[in-house]
Amino acid sequence: MSSSTPAPAAQRPVRVLLVEDDDLMRRSFAVALERYGYEVAVAADGLAGLEAFRERGFDLLILDVMLPGLDGIGLCRRVRESSLVPVLMMSARGDGLDVVAGLEAGADDYVVKPVDTYVLVARIRSLLRRATYTPPAPAGPELPSDQGELLTFGELSIDTSGLEVFVAGTPVALTPTELKLLLEFAAHPGVVLERHTLLRDVWEYGWDGDSRVVDLCVQRLRKKLGRDRIETVRGFGYKFRR
């Protein structure tokens, strides 16, 4: 598994794989996204989506949760076995458990159907920005780095130039969203960051979003970096330990 998602080539449109079993919705989403300049491939079930994903490269996947054969959650898990490509899940209104399961499987974000095209495109653009994110240069002396672009927190090392993460010298593969969340924490060690602040700065929500995306992404980071690195501050948010 590669440690980062390559930026879409400037010479071609962004390639999107849309996996949706509802024929009308699949066609309408595809047409709408193509009008925004995206190159869209479609699949009507999870197994066909997995085959399409393996046959060609995509810059972003949009997966419906409820799919015949292999559902969107299972498809997301299969994708995450080999790729860190940004994944956006679509869930029917009120299916909170599906949202949680999709995020736990490795999805970066989700939208609730029915969804307006402009909202879908906004989430796509946000995900693509995370996939090509370049962190700002450290501005303050509080950042624990005396090695140029390498931030060190105990056994955790973050190469902010190469966008690589290591635990005890071993590379750790992070999705674009996980990496941007980690960089946000690393820029504010010892500071309590509220969930709504993280939603704004990492997920780029300009409105009150679902804090579950933050909580579940933190859970995934803890599994990869160690449970003690990110502390929960009840009633407020999270604090990154120095």
C-alpha positions as a Markdown table, in Angstrom:
| # | Residue | x | y | z |
|---|---|---|---|---|
| 1 | Met | 0.0 | 0.0 | 0.0 |
| 2 | Ser | 1.4 | 3.3 | -1.0 |
| 3 | Ser | 1.8 | 6.0 | 1.7 |
| 4 | Ser | 0.0 | 8.7 | -0.2 |
| 5 | Thr | -2.4 | 9.2 | -3.0 |
| 6 | Pro | -0.9 | 10.7 | -6.2 |
| 7 | Ala | -2.2 | 14.0 | -7.4 |
| 8 | Pro | -4.4 | 13.8 | -10.4 |
| 9 | Ala | -2.5 | 14.5 | -13.6 |
| 10 | Ala | -3.0 | 18.0 | -14.9 |
| 11 | Gln | -3.3 | 16.7 | -18.5 |
| 12 | Arg | -6.5 | 14.7 | -17.8 |
| 13 | Pro | -9.8 | 15.1 | -16.0 |
| 14 | Val | -10.2 | 13.7 | -12.5 |
| 15 | Arg | -11.3 | 10.1 | -12.7 |
| 16 | Val | -14.2 | 9.2 | -10.5 |
| 17 | Leu | -15.7 | 5.7 | -10.0 |
| 18 | Leu | -19.3 | 5.8 | -9.0 |
| 19 | Val | -20.8 | 2.6 | -7.6 |
| 20 | Glu | -24.6 | 3.0 | -7.2 |
| 21 | Asp | -27.3 | 0.3 | -7.8 |
| 22 | Asp | -30.2 | 2.7 | -8.5 |
| 23 | Asp | -30.2 | 3.2 | -12.3 |
| 24 | Leu | -31.8 | 6.6 | -12.3 |
| 25 | Met | -29.6 | 8.0 | -9.5 |
| 26 | Arg | -26.5 | 6.5 | -11.1 |
| 27 | Arg | -27.1 | 8.1 | -14.4 |
| 28 | Ser | -28.1 | 11.5 | -13.0 |
| 29 | Phe | -25.0 | 11.7 | -10.7 |
| 30 | Ala | -22.8 | 10.6 | -13.6 |
| 31 | Val | -24.2 | 13.3 | -16.0 |
| 32 | Ala | -24.0 | 16.0 | -13.3 |
| 33 | Leu | -20.4 | 15.2 | -12.4 |
| 34 | Glu | -19.4 | 15.1 | -16.1 |
| 35 | Arg | -20.8 | 18.6 | -16.5 |
| 36 | Tyr | -18.3 | 19.7 | -13.8 |
| 37 | Gly | -15.5 | 18.2 | -15.8 |
| 38 | Tyr | -15.0 | 14.9 | -14.1 |
| 39 | Glu | -14.4 | 11.7 | -16.0 |
| 40 | Val | -16.9 | 9.2 | -14.5 |
| 41 | Ala | -17.0 | 5.4 | -14.7 |
| 42 | Val | -20.0 | 3.6 | -13.2 |
| 43 | Ala | -20.8 | 0.3 | -11.7 |
| 44 | Ala | -24.2 | -1.1 | -10.5 |
| 45 | Asp | -23.0 | -3.5 | -7.8 |
| 46 | Gly | -20.1 | -3.9 | -5.4 |
| 47 | Leu | -18.3 | -6.8 | -7.3 |
| 48 | Ala | -18.5 | -4.9 | -10.6 |
| 49 | Gly | -17.2 | -1.8 | -8.7 |
| 50 | Leu | -14.3 | -3.8 | -7.3 |
| 51 | Glu | -13.4 | -5.2 | -10.7 |
| 52 | Ala | -13.5 | -1.7 | -12.3 |
| 53 | Phe | -11.3 | -0.3 | -9.4 |
| 54 | Arg | -8.7 | -3.1 | -10.0 |
| 55 | Glu | -8.7 | -2.7 | -13.8 |
| 56 | Arg | -7.9 | 1.1 | -13.9 |
| 57 | Gly | -6.7 | 3.9 | -11.7 |
| 58 | Phe | -9.2 | 6.3 | -10.1 |
| 59 | Asp | -8.6 | 9.6 | -8.2 |
| 60 | Leu | -11.7 | 9.2 | -6.1 |
| 61 | Leu | -14.4 | 6.6 | -5.3 |
| 62 | Ile | -18.1 | 7.3 | -4.5 |
| 63 | Leu | -19.7 | 4.2 | -3.0 |
| 64 | Asp | -23.3 | 3.7 | -2.1 |
| 65 | Val | -23.7 | 1.8 | 1.2 |
| 66 | Met | -26.5 | -0.5 | 0.1 |
| 67 | Leu | -25.3 | -2.5 | -3.0 |
| 68 | Pro | -26.2 | -6.0 | -4.2 |
| 69 | Gly | -23.6 | -8.7 | -3.9 |
| 70 | Leu | -20.8 | -6.8 | -2.1 |
| 71 | Asp | -22.1 | -3.8 | -0.2 |
| 72 | Gly | -20.4 | -0.5 | -0.1 |
| 73 | Ile | -18.8 | -1.1 | 3.3 |
| 74 | Gly | -17.3 | -4.4 | 2.2 |
| 75 | Leu | -16.1 | -2.8 | -1.0 |
| 76 | Cys | -14.4 | 0.0 | 0.9 |
| 77 | Arg | -12.6 | -2.6 | 3.1 |
| 78 | Arg | -11.4 | -4.4 | -0.1 |
| 79 | Val | -10.2 | -1.1 | -1.6 |
| 80 | Arg | -8.3 | -0.2 | 1.6 |
| 81 | Glu | -6.4 | -3.5 | 1.4 |
| 82 | Ser | -4.3 | -2.0 | -1.5 |
| 83 | Ser | -5.1 | 1.7 | -1.9 |
| 84 | Leu | -5.4 | 5.0 | 0.0 |
| 85 | Val | -7.6 | 6.6 | -2.8 |
| 86 | Pro | -10.1 | 9.0 | -1.3 |
| 87 | Val | -13.5 | 7.3 | -0.7 |
| 88 | Leu | -16.8 | 9.1 | -0.3 |
| 89 | Met | -19.7 | 7.0 | 1.0 |
| 90 | Met | -23.4 | 7.7 | 0.2 |
| 91 | Ser | -26.0 | 6.6 | 2.8 |
| 92 | Ala | -29.8 | 6.7 | 2.8 |
| 93 | Arg | -31.2 | 9.2 | 5.3 |
| 94 | Gly | -31.4 | 7.9 | 8.8 |
| 95 | Asp | -29.0 | 5.0 | 8.4 |
| 96 | Gly | -26.6 | 6.1 | 11.1 |
| 97 | Leu | -25.2 | 2.6 | 11.7 |
| 98 | Asp | -24.3 | 2.4 | 8.0 |
| 99 | Val | -22.5 | 5.8 | 8.2 |
| 100 | Val | -20.4 | 4.6 | 11.2 |
| 101 | Ala | -19.6 | 1.2 | 9.5 |
| 102 | Gly | -18.5 | 3.0 | 6.4 |
| 103 | Leu | -16.2 | 5.4 | 8.2 |
| 104 | Glu | -14.8 | 2.5 | 10.3 |
| 105 | Ala | -14.1 | 0.6 | 7.0 |
| 106 | Gly | -11.8 | 3.5 | 5.9 |
| 107 | Ala | -14.1 | 6.0 | 4.1 |
| 108 | Asp | -12.9 | 9.6 | 4.3 |
| 109 | Asp | -16.3 | 11.2 | 4.3 |
| 110 | Tyr | -20.0 | 10.6 | 3.6 |
| 111 | Val | -23.1 | 12.3 | 2.2 |
| 112 | Val | -26.7 | 11.5 | 2.9 |
| 113 | Lys | -29.1 | 10.8 | 0.0 |
| 114 | Pro | -30.9 | 12.6 | -1.4 |
| 115 | Val | -28.0 | 15.0 | -2.0 |
| 116 | Asp | -27.8 | 18.1 | -4.1 |
| 117 | Thr | -25.2 | 18.0 | -6.8 |
| 118 | Tyr | -23.4 | 21.1 | -5.5 |
| 119 | Val | -23.0 | 19.4 | -2.1 |
| 120 | Leu | -21.6 | 16.3 | -3.7 |
| 121 | Val | -19.2 | 18.3 | -5.8 |
| 122 | Ala | -18.1 | 20.3 | -2.7 |
| 123 | Arg | -17.3 | 17.1 | -0.8 |
| 124 | Ile | -15.4 | 15.7 | -3.8 |
| 125 | Arg | -13.3 | 18.9 | -4.1 |
| 126 | Ser | -12.6 | 18.8 | -0.4 |
| 127 | Leu | -11.4 | 15.2 | -0.6 |
| 128 | Leu | -9.2 | 15.9 | -3.6 |
| 129 | Arg | -7.6 | 18.9 | -1.8 |
| 130 | Arg | -6.8 | 16.6 | 1.1 |
| 131 | Ala | -5.2 | 14.1 | -1.4 |
| 132 | Thr | -2.9 | 16.8 | -2.7 |
| 133 | Tyr | -2.4 | 18.6 | 0.6 |
| 134 | Thr | 0.8 | 20.4 | 1.3 |
| 135 | Pro | 1.2 | 21.5 | 5.0 |
| 136 | Pro | 2.4 | 25.0 | 5.7 |
| 137 | Ala | 5.9 | 25.5 | 7.0 |
| 138 | Pro | 6.2 | 25.3 | 10.8 |
| 139 | Ala | 5.7 | 28.8 | 12.1 |
| 140 | Gly | 6.3 | 28.5 | 15.9 |
| 141 | Pro | 9.1 | 27.2 | 18.1 |
| 142 | Glu | 6.6 | 25.0 | 19.9 |
| 143 | Leu | 6.7 | 22.5 | 17.1 |
| 144 | Pro | 9.0 | 19.7 | 18.4 |
| 145 | Ser | 11.3 | 19.6 | 15.4 |
| 146 | Asp | 15.0 | 20.3 | 15.2 |
| 147 | Gln | 15.5 | 18.3 | 12.1 |
| 148 | Gly | 14.0 | 20.5 | 9.4 |
| 149 | Glu | 10.9 | 18.9 | 8.0 |
| 150 | Leu | 10.8 | 16.0 | 10.4 |
| 151 | Leu | 8.5 | 16.3 | 13.5 |
| 152 | Thr | 9.2 | 13.8 | 16.2 |
| 153 | Phe | 6.9 | 12.8 | 19.1 |
| 154 | Gly | 8.5 | 9.9 | 20.9 |
| 155 | Glu | 8.5 | 6.9 | 18.5 |
| 156 | Leu | 6.2 | 8.8 | 16.1 |
| 157 | Ser | 8.0 | 10.7 | 13.3 |
| 158 | Ile | 6.2 | 12.8 | 10.6 |
| 159 | Asp | 8.0 | 13.9 | 7.5 |
| 160 | Thr | 6.0 | 17.0 | 6.5 |
| 161 | Ser | 7.9 | 17.4 | 3.3 |
| 162 | Gly | 7.6 | 13.8 | 2.0 |
| 163 | Leu | 4.2 | 13.3 | 3.7 |
| 164 | Glu | 5.4 | 10.1 | 5.3 |
| 165 | Val | 4.7 | 8.8 | 8.8 |
| 166 | Phe | 6.8 | 6.4 | 10.9 |
| 167 | Val | 6.3 | 4.6 | 14.2 |
| 168 | Ala | 9.5 | 3.3 | 15.7 |
| 169 | Gly | 11.1 | 3.6 | 12.2 |
| 170 | Thr | 8.3 | 1.6 | 10.5 |
| 171 | Pro | 6.3 | 3.3 | 7.7 |
| 172 | Val | 2.6 | 3.8 | 8.5 |
| 173 | Ala | 0.1 | 4.1 | 5.6 |
| 174 | Leu | -2.5 | 6.8 | 6.2 |
| 175 | Thr | -5.4 | 7.9 | 4.0 |
| 176 | Pro | -5.3 | 11.6 | 2.9 |
| 177 | Thr | -7.9 | 12.5 | 5.6 |
| 178 | Glu | -6.0 | 10.6 | 8.3 |
| 179 | Leu | -2.8 | 12.3 | 7.3 |
| 180 | Lys | -4.3 | 15.8 | 7.3 |
| 181 | Leu | -5.9 | 15.2 | 10.7 |
| 182 | Leu | -2.5 | 14.0 | 12.1 |
| 183 | Leu | -0.8 | 17.1 | 10.7 |
| 184 | Glu | -3.4 | 19.3 | 12.3 |
| 185 | Phe | -2.8 | 17.6 | 15.6 |
| 186 | Ala | 1.0 | 17.8 | 15.2 |
| 187 | Ala | 0.8 | 21.5 | 14.5 |
| 188 | His | -0.9 | 22.0 | 17.9 |
| 189 | Pro | 0.7 | 19.6 | 20.4 |
| 190 | Gly | -0.8 | 19.8 | 23.8 |
| 191 | Val | -3.7 | 22.0 | 22.7 |
| 192 | Val | -7.3 | 20.8 | 22.9 |
| 193 | Leu | -8.9 | 20.9 | 19.5 |
| 194 | Glu | -12.7 | 20.9 | 19.5 |
| 195 | Arg | -14.5 | 18.7 | 17.1 |
| 196 | His | -16.1 | 21.6 | 15.2 |
| 197 | Thr | -12.7 | 23.1 | 14.7 |
| 198 | Leu | -11.4 | 19.9 | 13.2 |
| 199 | Leu | -14.5 | 19.6 | 11.0 |
| 200 | Arg | -13.8 | 23.1 | 9.7 |
| 201 | Asp | -10.0 | 22.7 | 9.2 |
| 202 | Val | -9.7 | 19.1 | 8.1 |
| 203 | Trp | -13.0 | 18.2 | 6.5 |
| 204 | Glu | -13.7 | 21.8 | 5.3 |
| 205 | Tyr | -17.3 | 21.9 | 6.6 |
| 206 | Gly | -18.6 | 25.4 | 6.5 |
| 207 | Trp | -21.5 | 24.4 | 8.6 |
| 208 | Asp | -22.1 | 22.1 | 11.6 |
| 209 | Gly | -21.2 | 18.7 | 10.4 |
| 210 | Asp | -21.4 | 15.2 | 11.9 |
| 211 | Ser | -18.8 | 14.9 | 14.5 |
| 212 | Arg | -18.8 | 11.1 | 14.0 |
| 213 | Val | -16.4 | 11.6 | 11.1 |
| 214 | Val | -13.9 | 13.1 | 13.5 |
| 215 | Asp | -14.3 | 10.5 | 16.2 |
| 216 | Leu | -14.0 | 7.5 | 13.8 |
| 217 | Cys | -11.0 | 9.0 | 12.1 |
| 218 | Val | -9.3 | 9.5 | 15.4 |
| 219 | Gln | -10.1 | 5.8 | 16.2 |
| 220 | Arg | -8.4 | 4.8 | 13.0 |
| 221 | Leu | -5.3 | 6.9 | 13.8 |
| 222 | Arg | -5.1 | 5.4 | 17.3 |
| 223 | Lys | -5.0 | 1.9 | 15.8 |
| 224 | Lys | -2.1 | 2.9 | 13.6 |
| 225 | Leu | -0.1 | 5.2 | 15.8 |
| 226 | Gly | -0.9 | 3.9 | 19.3 |
| 227 | Arg | -3.9 | 4.6 | 21.6 |
| 228 | Asp | -2.1 | 6.9 | 23.9 |
| 229 | Arg | -1.0 | 9.5 | 21.3 |
| 230 | Ile | -4.3 | 11.2 | 21.0 |
| 231 | Glu | -6.2 | 12.0 | 24.3 |
| 232 | Thr | -9.9 | 12.5 | 24.5 |
| 233 | Val | -10.9 | 15.6 | 26.5 |
| 234 | Arg | -14.5 | 14.8 | 27.4 |
| 235 | Gly | -17.0 | 17.5 | 26.4 |
| 236 | Phe | -14.5 | 19.3 | 24.2 |
| 237 | Gly | -12.5 | 17.3 | 21.7 |
| 238 | Tyr | -9.0 | 15.9 | 21.4 |
| 239 | Lys | -5.4 | 16.7 | 22.5 |
| 240 | Phe | -2.3 | 15.5 | 20.8 |
| 241 | Arg | 0.3 | 14.4 | 23.3 |
| 242 | Arg | 3.8 | 15.8 | 22.9 |
